[in-house]
Amino acid sequence: MPSLEPALLVPEGRRAVIVAPHPDDEVLGTGGLLARLGRLGRDVLVLAVTDGTASHPGSTSWPVERLARTRPRETQEALHRLGLGGARVERVGIPDGAVTENEERLVEWLGARLRPDDVVLATWRLDGHPDHEAVGRAASRACAALDGRCVEFPIWMWHWARPGDTRVPWSRARRIELDEATLALKRRAMEAYVSQLEPDSTTGNPPIVPPYALERLMRPFEVVFT
């Protein structure tokens, strides 16, 4: 898989716009890339499609109201840990789990905020999670209308794809290398999402992002589909 330098992915003077279906997707999929872009001085905008409030159904420890307050704060802390404390975050306000039903709204919302010279990074449209896939489709459509560039990144794919899996567009895959220091920043940023990493004592459920899933996304590289 060919490597791709962040400076070439997001050239000088261009803005990186991350379209995240849920809080933590921006770190899991592109945290290392974001840290590297920050060191390059690139302007970064995070568009949070949902607030991730459907992550703990039935929990009295993490009710919807608490999640709605907590998860946006976790995003800000995660970006700070990546060295992107000045990055802007805009929230779309679509309900968690209902992005597909609101796809047209998201396309319009993105179209009103994106610039033709933005480099838009969104979850892959065939990732295996309906919210992720709807975000990928919406971002692709909004960019096409502006004649802009949309780059997709996988998250759930790493949990179901096998080496050489023909469902994955490997010919478009590019590898973003992460050195030890950058990977450490990504880990610290993900640790800001306490709501996702602790078991729920009120339901007996394990962490939303269990250790085995986290390790798959904490390798010394990230992948984008160009």
N, C-alpha and C positions, 0 to 999 in steps of 0.2 A: 504494500500500500504506500503510495507516494506521500512524502511529508509536505506540509504547507506551513510557511512562516506566517505568523499573525500579521506582520507588517505588510504582507502581500494580500492577505485575506481582507484586511481593512486598511487601505492605503491612507497615507497622511492626508488630513483634511476631511476624511469621511467619518461618519458617525456609525457606531455599532449599536444596533437596536435588537435587544433580546426579547422575544415574545415567549413568556413562560406561562404554561397552562396553570401551574400551581406554584406557590412559594416552595422553593428548594430545587425546582427543575432547572433554574438558571445556574445553580451551583453544580448539581449533579452532571449536567450535560456540558457546560461551558465554563465552569469555575476557573480552571487553569488558564483557558484562553482569555477570560476576562482579566485575570491578574496580569497576564502578559500585555494585554492591550492597555491596561492602566499604566504599566511602566513605560509604554510607548507614548503616553500622553493622549491617547485617543479618547474622544467623547463617547460616553456609554450611557444609553437609556434603556431601562428595564420596563417592559410593559407587562404588568401582572394581570393575567386574564381573569383568574378567580382568586379568592383568598383561601382556598383549600379548606373550607369549613365542613366538608363532608368526610373528613379523614377519620373521625372517631365516632361512628354511629353508636348511640346508646350510652355514651360515656358521661358520667357525672363529674369526672375530673377534667375532661376537655369538652364541655358543651359548646355548641355553635358560637354563642356570644363570646366565650373566652378565646376560641380559635380566631374569630374575626378581629379581636384586639391583638392577639399574640403573633400570629403568623406574619402580618406586615412588619411588625417590629423585628422579627427574626430575619426578614429579608434585609432590612437596613443594617443590622449588625453583621450579617454575612458579607454584605458588600464592603462594609468598613474593614472587615478582616482580610478581604482580598486587596485592600489598598484603594478601594473605590468609594471612599466615604462621600465624595462629591457627586457620585452618579445619581441621576434622577430616577425615581420610580413613579410610574403612573399606573393607576388601577382602573381596569375596565369595569369591574363589578358584575361580571357574569357569574351565576351560581355554579359552584363546584359540581361537576358531573353533568352539566347542562350546556356545554359548549356547542355540541352538535346542533341542538335546537336553536341556538343563538348565533349560528355561524354567519348568517347574513348581517346581523348586527355587528359582529366582530369585523367583518370585511369593511363595512362602512366606517367603523371606528378607527381602524388602522389607516384607511385611505385618507382620513382627515388629519392624521398625525405624521405619517411617513413622508420623507422627502425622496425625490428620485435618486439622489446620490447616497442614500443610506445603504449600509450593508445589514440586511435583516437576517437574524438567526432565529429559527423557530423549530419546534419539535417536528420530527419526521412524520409525514402524512400517512405512513404505514407502520407506525411504531408499535401498535398492539394495544394502545389505550385510547378509548374514544375521544377524550378531551385532547390528548396529544395530537391525534390524527386530525381533528377538526381545526386545531390551531395551525397545523402545517398547511392544510388546504386553504384556510382563510388568509394566512400570511402570503402564500404563493399567489393567490388571486389578487390581493391588494398590491403586491409588488408588480405583477404583470400589468395591472392597470396604469401604473406609474412608469412602466418600463424600467423598474428597479431590479435589484439583485436580492434574491432570497436563498439563503443557505440553510439546510436542515441538519439537525443533529438528533441521533437516536438516544433513547434512555431505556425504555422497556425492551427494545430489541436485544440488548445484552442478556436478557433473562430467557429468551426463547430461541435465538438464532444459533446455528451451529457453524463451525468453520466451513467456508465455501457455500453457505446456504444460498440457494438460487433466488430466494425471495428478497435478498438484500442487494441494493445497487452498488456492488463493490467497485465497479468501474468509475463511479462518481465519488468514492470514498477518499478522503484525505486525512492524514494523521497530523495532529498538533502535538508536538513533543513537549513534555513537562519535566523540567529538572526537579531535583529533590526539594529545593526551596519552594518552588511553585506548587508542587504536589502537597507540601506541608501546609501552605496557605489554603489550598482547596479543602484539605481535611479540617482545618480550623474553621473555615467558613461554614462547612456543613455541620460542625458541632454547634453552631449558633441555633440550629433548628432542633431545639430540645423537644418540642412537641412531636417531632417525627422519630426521635431516637430512643425515647424511653418507653418501657412497657406500661400498659394502662392497668393499674391495680383495680379499678372499678369494674372493668369488663373482663379482666384476665387475658386480654389480647396482647400479643407481642408488639414490639415497635413497628410503626408503619413502614419504616425503612430498616429491615433487619440487617444484622452484620454481614451476612453472606451477600445480600444485594448491594450493600454499600461498598464492599470490597471490589465488586465487579466494575464499579464506577470510579474507583480510586486507583486506577492503574496509571503508569507514567506517560499516558498519552490520552488524547480525546480525539473523536472522529467526527468529521462533518461530511455531508454530502453536498458537493458543489454543483 
